Amino acid sequence: MKRIILICSGGMSTSFLVSKMHAAAAAEAFECEIEAYGMAAADAVIPAADVVLLGPQIRYYQEKLLRRFPNKPIAAIDMHDYGCMNGQAVLKQAKTLMKLK
């Protein structure tokens, strides 16, 4: 089972997106864990993640996190997909980063 972690400023703004991603994963019969955290929890949760997606508001942390976790796929969520809460598109981004179809 794949573990997808979303990180934003405080962990609250991504909770609705997580729900949308769960629905998209269920529709595809893709078994995964999807959780949202605030940036303060990053060091604790990233080691167990298969992929990390950052909210657009903290995309500036991407390079720092990639240096800290060089073997983890880490990327910022597309601002449009985030704003529209497009769970299907964000799930697709996560799967692409994990090199899944």
N, C-alpha and C positions, 0 to 999 in steps of 0.2 A: 504494500500500500504506500502510495506517495504522500509526502507531507508538504503542503504548500503553506508558506508563511507570508502574510501581508503585514507590512510595518508602516505606520503613519506617525504623526506627531504624538498622539496620545492613545491610539488604538481604538478610538470611538468611531471615527468617521468611516472606517473600513468595515464595520460590523454589518452594515446593510449590503455592501458588496460581497461579503462572505456568504450571506444568505443567497444572493443571486448566483454566485458561483456554485454553491451546493446544489441548487436547482438545476443548473446547467450540467453539472457532473452526473446527477441522478438521471437526467434525460439521456445522457450518453452511456449510462451504466459504467462510468469511470469511478472506481473506488479510490477515494483519497481523503485525507484529512486537510481541512482548510481552516486556518486560525488567524486572527488579527491581534497584533500587539502594538504597543507604543514603542518608540525608539529606545526608551530606557531599558526595555527587555531584550534588545537585539542580541547582545553578547550571550545571553542565556539560552535563547531559542534558535538562533541560526545554526549552531552545530548539528542539531537533529533534523534540520529542514532539507528537503530535496531541491527546493527552489525558494527564492525570496523575492517578493515583489514589493517595491516601495511606492507609497502614495506620492503623487506628483509634487505635493507640497514639501517633501523632504528628498527629492531626487538628488539634491546636492550631496547627500551622504553616500551615494552609490560608489564613488571611487574609494572613499575611505573604507567602506565595508568590503569591497573587492580586495583591497590590500590586506585587510584583517582576515578575510576568509577566501583565499585565492582559489579554492577548489569548489566553491559554491556558485551556482548561477544566480546572479543578483541583477535585477533590472528595475527601472522605474515603470510604473503603469502608465500607459498612454493617457494623457490628460482628458481627451474626449471620452474614452471608454470609462474612465474613472467618474467623470462628471455625469455621464448617462447611466452609471451603475450597470454597465454592460457585462454581466457575469460571464456570459458565453465567450466574449472576446478576451476577457482577462484570463479565463481558464485556458483558452487556446494559447495565449501568450505563455502561460506557465508550462503547458505541455510542450510547446516549441522549445523553450529554454531547457527542458529536461530531455529534449530530443525524442519526444513521443509523438505519435500521429494525432 
